[in-house]
Amino acid sequence: MLCSRLRPSLPRLLPLRMATTAACRTVVVKQPELSDTLAFEDPKAFKVKSFGELLRALGVFQLCSIPVLVNNCGKLMTMARTILGRRGFSLLLRPSVYAQFVAGENESEISVSMEKMSLLGQRPMLAVPIEEDLGESTGEKRYDDNMKAMLECVRMSHTNAWSKDPMMQLKITALLSPELCVKLTTLIAQQPYDLNLVVRAMDGEPIKFPGLDESEVAHFLCSLRRLNQIAEASVNKVRVLVDAEYTYMNPALSLVTMAMMKKFNKDGVWIWNTYQCYLKESRSLVLEALRLSKEEGFCLGVKLVRGAYMDKERKLAEKEGSHDPVHQSWEDTNASYNGSLDVMLKAISQKPERYRIIVATHNEESVRIAAKRMEELEIDKDGGSVCFGQLLGMCDHVSLTLAKEGYAIYKSVPYGSVDDTLPYLVRRAQENRTVLQGIRKERDLLRKEFYRRLSLRGGS
């Protein structure tokens, strides 16, 4: 039976969602006083870095602050690889950009990076840099290979003593074609699928999904079984955080993720979903996820981000003449993020065993707000229900300060060869250009620590 009550929990295509979103924009969230203990101003936060690491970070961040380089990094890297050849390009990239943002290529290299991270009180959240967009689908064998890579990520996260509560990231489009995700999104808007239908398909039942042809049903069933295998391998071992992607496929991703939650999150938060707060609908999505988790009886894990696909979303909306899904101002996005954060923290304060959140942000104000609200709501810093997250190689002054103050802090850690991670790095650079170009404070703190080291050397 198709379940109409799922309609509000899925995409922007739904009229009810749009109405709820509009209402949510009028909500004013009272901001708490910011914590005085989290200043993020001390350059000594970088004292644990080697002299070489300081130089590398300064050089990379200086390049990242140049808009023309960030905006054209894909073309520039392609040209460099053509001129230098594969080996020469790898020799150029490995000690610089690659070393700054990637943990390594194999398990031994990753282990070295993770041991350093552990000494700093930080935890890894491994990320296999595999994802696809429209026109990039590569067939069932490739998806099976991607599944094996994800299972290897589960194994590494679990068997190595890198974290007492390991996490990893998962891109569903590495296992399910983007084209089918788009079609499912359209079908869900017309007649939502029952979560139980998807769960039964994960269990191996030959389900017939309305609106899909025979080949699409076959691929969907294979993809659901792949996801089921990853979830089965991770439950009670590793927490799997499913990434959000583009609005034209997010509803399908949410459907699959919620079905995984219903099946695997009965007694704990093992499967998480991501909510992008630069979208106007984000708070209504969080509220609906809370409602659905109560109604369906599963635990809810939320990865809260501002989002990274803003330019593409706006261009697509303009091209199609459709509603712009992105907030019109940075202030509105901040209010959306902090409002959704407050909703989740209140829920956690009431039932910490049923809800979890990772405050995944480089925004210092949001971090302080989260810390202050945790204190007001008497949520333990390291109790497991709330943690913080930033990207590897970025925002270390925030990450190190949080770890020093006793908060659970994760770094998103991509790994793989230069060739495997290059598309990931280019895509992240394009999507996070605003963050990359706004790292002046971190660059200044690194420079202060660099000069402090020089003065110490000069005085010795």
RORO-767050 format. One line per field, with one value per residue (C-alpha): residue number from 1; residue in one letter; x, y, z. Coordinates in nm, 3 decimals, padded with zeros to 5 digits. Each point is the difference from the previous one (the first is absolute). Layout:
<sites>
i: NUM ... $
aa: A ... $
xx: X ... $
yy: Y ... $
zz: Z ... $
</sites>
This chain:
<sites>
i: 1 2 3 4 5 6 7 8 9 10 11 12 13 14 15 16 17 18 19 20 21 22 23 24 25 26 27 28 29 30 31 32 33 34 35 36 37 38 39 40 41 42 43 44 45 46 47 48 49 50 51 52 53 54 55 56 57 58 59 60 61 62 63 64 65 66 67 68 69 70 71 72 73 74 75 76 77 78 79 80 81 82 83 84 85 86 87 88 89 90 91 92 93 94 95 96 97 98 99 100 101 102 103 104 105 106 107 108 109 110 111 112 113 114 115 116 117 118 119 120 121 122 123 124 125 126 127 128 129 130 131 132 133 134 135 136 137 138 139 140 141 142 143 144 145 146 147 148 149 150 151 152 153 154 155 156 157 158 159 160 161 162 163 164 165 166 167 168 169 170 171 172 173 174 175 176 177 178 179 180 181 182 183 184 185 186 187 188 189 190 191 192 193 194 195 196 197 198 199 200 201 202 203 204 205 206 207 208 209 210 211 212 213 214 215 216 217 218 219 220 221 222 223 224 225 226 227 228 229 230 231 232 233 234 235 236 237 238 239 240 241 242 243 244 245 246 247 248 249 250 251 252 253 254 255 256 257 258 259 260 261 262 263 264 265 266 267 268 269 270 271 272 273 274 275 276 277 278 279 280 281 282 283 284 285 286 287 288 289 290 291 292 293 294 295 296 297 298 299 300 301 302 303 304 305 306 307 308 309 310 311 312 313 314 315 316 317 318 319 320 321 322 323 324 325 326 327 328 329 330 331 332 333 334 335 336 337 338 339 340 341 342 343 344 345 346 347 348 349 350 351 352 353 354 355 356 357 358 359 360 361 362 363 364 365 366 367 368 369 370 371 372 373 374 375 376 377 378 379 380 381 382 383 384 385 386 387 388 389 390 391 392 393 394 395 396 397 398 399 400 401 402 403 404 405 406 407 408 409 410 411 412 413 414 415 416 417 418 419 420 421 422 423 424 425 426 427 428 429 430 431 432 433 434 435 436 437 438 439 440 441 442 443 444 445 446 447 448 449 450 451 452 453 454 455 456 457 458 459 460 $
aa: M L C S R L R P S L P R L L P L R M A T T A A C R T V V V K Q P E L S D T L A F E D P K A F K V K S F G E L L R A L G V F Q L C S I P V L V N N C G K L M T M A R T I L G R R G F S L L L R P S V Y A Q F V A G E N E S E I S V S M E K M S L L G Q R P M L A V P I E E D L G E S T G E K R Y D D N M K A M L E C V R M S H T N A W S K D P M M Q L K I T A L L S P E L C V K L T T L I A Q Q P Y D L N L V V R A M D G E P I K F P G L D E S E V A H F L C S L R R L N Q I A E A S V N K V R V L V D A E Y T Y M N P A L S L V T M A M M K K F N K D G V W I W N T Y Q C Y L K E S R S L V L E A L R L S K E E G F C L G V K L V R G A Y M D K E R K L A E K E G S H D P V H Q S W E D T N A S Y N G S L D V M L K A I S Q K P E R Y R I I V A T H N E E S V R I A A K R M E E L E I D K D G G S V C F G Q L L G M C D H V S L T L A K E G Y A I Y K S V P Y G S V D D T L P Y L V R R A Q E N R T V L Q G I R K E R D L L R K E F Y R R L S L R G G S $
xx: 00.000 00.132 00.036 -00.118 00.122 00.357 -00.077 00.119 00.326 00.137 00.070 -00.045 -00.238 -00.283 -00.244 -00.038 00.374 00.009 -00.269 00.177 00.328 -00.152 -00.140 00.334 00.172 -00.202 00.114 00.244 00.240 00.134 00.378 00.174 00.300 00.313 00.241 00.299 00.219 -00.007 00.194 00.175 00.262 00.311 00.267 00.141 -00.278 00.247 00.296 -00.048 00.072 00.350 00.184 -00.051 -00.374 -00.025 00.175 -00.219 -00.323 00.106 00.088 -00.319 -00.224 00.170 -00.083 -00.355 -00.058 00.046 -00.347 00.122 00.197 -00.287 -00.258 00.216 00.181 -00.149 00.127 00.336 00.055 -00.095 00.251 00.270 -00.057 00.020 00.325 00.172 -00.138 -00.165 00.315 00.123 -00.343 -00.018 00.343 -00.121 -00.335 00.091 00.208 -00.230 -00.377 -00.034 00.193 -00.206 -00.344 00.045 00.107 00.194 -00.028 00.021 -00.077 00.354 00.008 -00.349 00.104 00.285 -00.241 -00.255 00.256 00.092 -00.366 -00.059 00.283 -00.182 -00.321 -00.174 -00.187 -00.007 -00.312 00.129 -00.141 00.044 00.023 -00.251 -00.316 -00.179 -00.217 -00.227 00.177 00.271 -00.166 00.239 -00.194 -00.067 00.358 00.128 -00.269 00.098 00.363 -00.110 -00.185 00.317 00.184 -00.270 00.021 00.376 -00.062 -00.226 00.270 00.277 -00.217 -00.089 00.319 00.247 00.006 -00.040 -00.318 -00.215 -00.311 00.095 -00.190 00.016 -00.170 -00.203 -00.105 -00.307 00.073 00.310 -00.243 -00.319 -00.009 -00.070 -00.243 -00.214 00.020 -00.142 -00.281 -00.081 -00.015 -00.263 -00.198 00.012 -00.152 -00.292 -00.048 00.245 00.137 -00.066 00.314 -00.098 00.010 00.361 00.097 -00.144 00.199 00.316 -00.077 00.003 -00.369 -00.068 -00.203 -00.167 00.034 -00.276 00.120 00.328 00.062 00.150 00.363 -00.043 -00.163 00.288 00.260 -00.189 -00.026 00.373 00.084 -00.222 00.168 00.340 -00.105 -00.146 00.331 00.191 -00.248 00.010 00.381 -00.002 -00.273 00.147 00.339 00.007 -00.247 -00.080 -00.076 -00.182 00.087 -00.261 00.061 -00.210 -00.365 -00.103 00.099 -00.003 -00.358 00.094 00.312 -00.211 -00.249 00.276 00.174 -00.321 -00.070 00.351 -00.067 -00.327 00.172 00.329 -00.061 -00.234 00.225 00.265 00.102 00.203 -00.134 -00.010 -00.143 00.140 -00.198 00.121 -00.096 00.064 -00.326 -00.321 -00.169 00.270 -00.170 -00.327 00.199 00.162 -00.336 -00.157 00.288 -00.059 -00.371 00.061 00.256 -00.252 -00.281 00.206 00.190 00.361 00.290 00.103 00.350 00.044 00.305 -00.065 00.185 -00.045 00.040 00.234 -00.195 -00.137 00.122 -00.116 -00.340 -00.064 00.112 -00.222 -00.300 00.058 00.039 -00.321 -00.190 -00.077 00.000 00.350 00.047 00.292 -00.029 00.050 00.255 00.278 -00.191 -00.305 00.220 00.154 -00.344 -00.109 00.304 -00.022 -00.376 00.028 00.286 -00.218 -00.283 00.232 00.171 -00.337 -00.101 00.333 -00.035 -00.330 00.105 00.378 -00.021 -00.230 00.160 00.348 00.146 00.335 00.036 00.192 00.107 00.299 -00.205 00.135 -00.322 -00.205 00.258 -00.021 -00.380 -00.001 00.242 -00.206 -00.329 00.158 00.096 -00.349 -00.172 00.249 00.119 00.334 00.292 00.111 -00.314 -00.041 -00.317 00.171 00.328 00.165 00.153 00.230 00.192 00.350 00.257 -00.239 -00.123 00.259 -00.008 -00.366 00.053 00.300 -00.171 -00.310 00.211 00.193 -00.329 -00.117 -00.252 -00.028 00.146 00.019 00.191 -00.137 00.287 00.012 00.257 00.122 00.249 00.061 -00.199 -00.288 -00.024 00.062 -00.366 -00.104 00.247 -00.102 -00.370 00.051 00.206 -00.272 -00.279 00.186 00.159 -00.158 00.152 00.337 00.014 -00.107 00.277 00.184 -00.022 00.142 00.276 00.081 00.017 00.228 00.222 00.023 00.103 00.251 00.163 -00.005 00.200 00.243 00.052 00.066 00.255 00.162 00.027 00.151 $
yy: 00.000 00.343 00.222 00.357 00.116 -00.018 00.276 00.291 -00.173 -00.003 00.273 00.360 -00.107 -00.039 00.288 -00.082 00.020 00.338 00.132 -00.135 00.149 00.342 -00.016 -00.107 00.306 00.223 -00.179 00.204 -00.204 00.173 -00.023 -00.094 00.189 -00.138 -00.202 00.202 -00.311 -00.063 00.297 -00.174 00.277 -00.174 -00.077 -00.254 -00.229 -00.077 -00.072 -00.373 00.045 -00.053 00.286 -00.166 -00.039 00.370 00.094 -00.234 00.130 00.362 -00.065 -00.193 00.252 00.286 -00.166 -00.075 00.367 00.092 -00.017 -00.058 -00.307 -00.151 00.069 -00.161 -00.266 -00.286 00.135 00.097 -00.346 -00.166 00.220 -00.074 -00.374 00.022 00.197 -00.185 -00.347 -00.221 -00.061 00.361 00.129 -00.241 00.113 00.362 -00.057 -00.260 00.220 00.302 00.002 -00.378 -00.015 00.289 -00.146 -00.379 -00.253 -00.228 -00.268 -00.327 -00.120 00.052 00.362 00.061 -00.150 00.250 00.289 -00.148 -00.048 00.370 00.091 -00.219 00.172 00.330 -00.134 -00.020 -00.289 -00.100 -00.025 -00.190 00.096 -00.206 00.270 -00.162 00.166 00.050 00.265 -00.014 -00.144 -00.169 -00.339 -00.287 -00.329 -00.271 -00.129 00.345 00.031 -00.342 00.114 00.316 -00.216 -00.198 00.328 00.106 -00.334 00.042 00.343 -00.162 -00.254 00.260 00.225 -00.288 -00.207 00.286 00.166 00.348 00.094 -00.140 00.085 -00.028 00.172 -00.008 00.186 -00.156 00.137 -00.189 00.102 -00.219 -00.295 00.122 00.182 00.375 -00.035 -00.243 00.227 00.285 -00.220 -00.127 00.359 00.079 -00.314 00.064 00.345 -00.162 -00.304 -00.061 -00.348 -00.177 -00.043 -00.361 -00.063 00.118 -00.197 -00.318 00.063 00.036 -00.341 -00.151 -00.014 00.046 00.319 00.175 00.376 00.206 00.222 -00.184 -00.222 -00.347 00.105 00.287 -00.233 -00.246 00.272 00.144 -00.344 -00.061 00.341 -00.051 -00.336 00.166 00.261 -00.272 -00.188 00.312 00.075 -00.358 00.015 00.331 -00.047 -00.012 00.085 00.319 00.287 00.067 00.362 00.025 00.318 00.224 00.098 00.203 00.096 -00.178 -00.331 00.060 -00.125 -00.340 -00.006 00.088 -00.275 -00.260 00.140 00.007 -00.360 -00.093 00.184 -00.185 -00.333 00.059 00.281 -00.187 00.009 00.253 00.265 -00.183 00.157 00.382 00.244 00.339 00.327 00.299 00.322 00.227 -00.145 00.178 -00.331 -00.125 00.068 -00.156 -00.306 -00.032 00.038 -00.258 -00.242 00.031 -00.067 -00.296 -00.155 00.013 -00.140 -00.279 -00.078 00.050 00.204 00.308 00.116 00.345 00.144 00.373 00.196 00.335 -00.156 00.013 -00.003 00.353 00.129 -00.304 -00.004 00.365 -00.031 -00.305 00.176 00.302 -00.219 -00.192 00.309 -00.172 00.103 00.079 -00.252 00.188 00.272 00.347 00.114 -00.132 00.128 -00.210 -00.307 00.064 00.037 -00.322 -00.188 00.129 -00.056 -00.363 -00.048 00.120 -00.233 -00.301 00.099 00.031 -00.344 -00.145 00.154 -00.188 -00.336 -00.019 -00.372 00.055 00.298 00.103 00.292 00.092 00.378 -00.002 00.359 00.230 00.291 00.106 00.167 -00.315 -00.203 00.239 -00.002 -00.380 -00.011 00.254 -00.181 -00.330 00.161 00.147 -00.328 -00.201 -00.211 -00.169 00.126 -00.353 -00.195 -00.119 00.188 00.313 00.027 00.250 -00.043 00.179 -00.094 -00.144 00.272 00.287 00.188 -00.161 00.296 -00.089 -00.378 00.015 00.242 -00.220 -00.308 00.188 00.098 -00.364 -00.006 -00.290 00.125 -00.186 00.087 -00.109 -00.208 -00.087 -00.257 -00.164 00.055 00.339 -00.111 -00.131 00.306 00.270 00.021 00.012 00.279 00.204 -00.039 00.091 00.305 00.118 -00.062 00.151 00.294 00.244 -00.189 -00.033 00.368 00.096 -00.175 00.322 -00.047 -00.351 00.119 00.289 -00.235 -00.234 00.293 00.111 -00.349 -00.011 00.327 -00.118 -00.306 00.215 00.231 -00.298 -00.134 00.341 00.034 -00.343 $
zz: 00.000 -00.088 00.300 -00.061 00.338 -00.131 -00.247 00.218 00.095 -00.350 -00.259 -00.081 -00.275 00.248 00.054 00.368 00.042 -00.164 00.229 00.307 -00.115 -00.047 00.350 00.139 -00.142 00.229 00.315 00.205 00.210 00.306 -00.012 00.324 00.128 -00.158 00.207 00.120 00.022 -00.375 -00.134 -00.293 00.006 00.135 -00.262 00.244 -00.118 -00.280 00.226 -00.063 -00.372 -00.131 -00.167 -00.336 00.061 00.084 -00.323 -00.203 00.152 -00.052 -00.363 -00.079 00.176 -00.181 -00.332 00.116 00.077 -00.369 -00.163 -00.355 00.110 00.200 -00.272 -00.268 00.202 -00.202 -00.333 00.149 00.148 -00.329 -00.184 00.259 -00.030 -00.381 00.011 00.286 -00.067 00.259 00.204 -00.008 00.094 00.294 00.119 -00.008 00.168 00.264 00.235 -00.040 -00.055 00.031 00.328 00.142 -00.069 -00.045 00.266 -00.234 -00.265 00.193 00.350 00.131 -00.120 00.138 00.335 00.034 -00.057 00.239 00.277 -00.025 00.011 00.305 00.185 -00.061 00.155 -00.339 -00.160 -00.366 -00.212 -00.302 -00.339 -00.317 -00.270 -00.235 -00.131 -00.329 -00.160 -00.304 -00.302 00.208 00.062 -00.064 00.031 00.257 00.018 00.091 00.268 00.138 00.010 00.184 00.251 00.066 00.059 00.248 00.181 00.023 00.152 00.261 00.077 00.038 00.214 00.231 00.029 00.051 00.340 -00.145 00.185 00.279 -00.202 -00.370 -00.279 -00.379 -00.285 -00.279 -00.337 -00.121 -00.361 00.021 00.018 -00.170 -00.333 00.014 -00.292 00.199 00.304 -00.210 -00.133 00.350 00.122 -00.262 00.081 00.375 -00.057 -00.180 00.223 00.287 00.057 00.327 00.211 00.062 -00.375 -00.015 00.311 -00.149 -00.317 00.211 00.147 -00.347 -00.090 -00.376 00.048 -00.293 00.037 -00.165 -00.285 -00.067 -00.301 00.029 -00.034 00.249 00.253 -00.042 00.059 00.297 00.164 -00.053 00.146 00.305 00.067 -00.029 00.256 00.220 -00.005 00.105 00.279 00.129 00.012 00.191 00.265 00.352 -00.150 -00.207 -00.036 -00.366 -00.091 -00.334 -00.187 -00.160 -00.361 -00.248 00.053 -00.319 00.159 00.378 00.050 -00.142 00.218 00.305 -00.079 -00.012 00.308 00.205 -00.098 00.117 00.327 00.050 -00.047 00.179 00.254 00.231 00.307 -00.096 -00.252 -00.265 -00.320 -00.020 -00.252 -00.104 -00.003 -00.203 00.174 -00.298 -00.135 00.094 00.082 00.238 00.333 -00.113 -00.111 00.343 00.174 -00.230 00.061 00.374 -00.047 -00.228 00.235 00.285 -00.214 -00.155 00.320 -00.110 00.139 -00.196 -00.086 -00.156 -00.170 -00.016 -00.269 -00.167 -00.344 -00.295 -00.328 00.011 -00.337 -00.195 00.174 -00.081 -00.362 -00.046 00.152 -00.225 -00.308 00.071 00.115 00.328 00.364 00.133 00.284 00.159 00.265 -00.144 00.259 00.219 00.303 -00.093 -00.038 00.342 00.157 -00.171 00.128 00.356 00.010 -00.116 00.244 00.286 -00.103 00.012 00.326 00.174 -00.126 00.116 00.346 00.040 -00.152 -00.049 -00.069 -00.301 -00.175 -00.105 -00.192 -00.148 -00.020 -00.327 -00.053 -00.032 00.133 00.339 00.112 -00.056 00.190 00.294 -00.009 00.002 00.294 00.197 -00.065 00.102 00.329 00.051 -00.087 00.210 -00.293 00.064 -00.207 -00.081 00.078 -00.358 -00.094 -00.132 -00.186 -00.233 -00.343 -00.243 -00.314 00.024 -00.060 00.072 00.305 00.227 00.241 00.071 00.006 00.232 00.239 00.021 00.069 00.269 00.167 00.008 -00.284 -00.243 -00.327 -00.333 -00.315 -00.337 -00.139 -00.372 -00.111 -00.320 -00.281 -00.162 -00.306 00.211 00.224 -00.263 -00.118 00.367 00.080 -00.305 00.078 00.367 -00.099 -00.237 00.251 00.296 -00.178 00.246 00.293 -00.173 -00.084 00.353 00.192 00.072 00.376 -00.011 -00.233 00.236 00.301 -00.192 -00.092 00.366 00.103 -00.285 00.112 00.363 -00.103 -00.193 00.298 00.225 -00.247 -00.027 00.377 00.051 $
</sites>
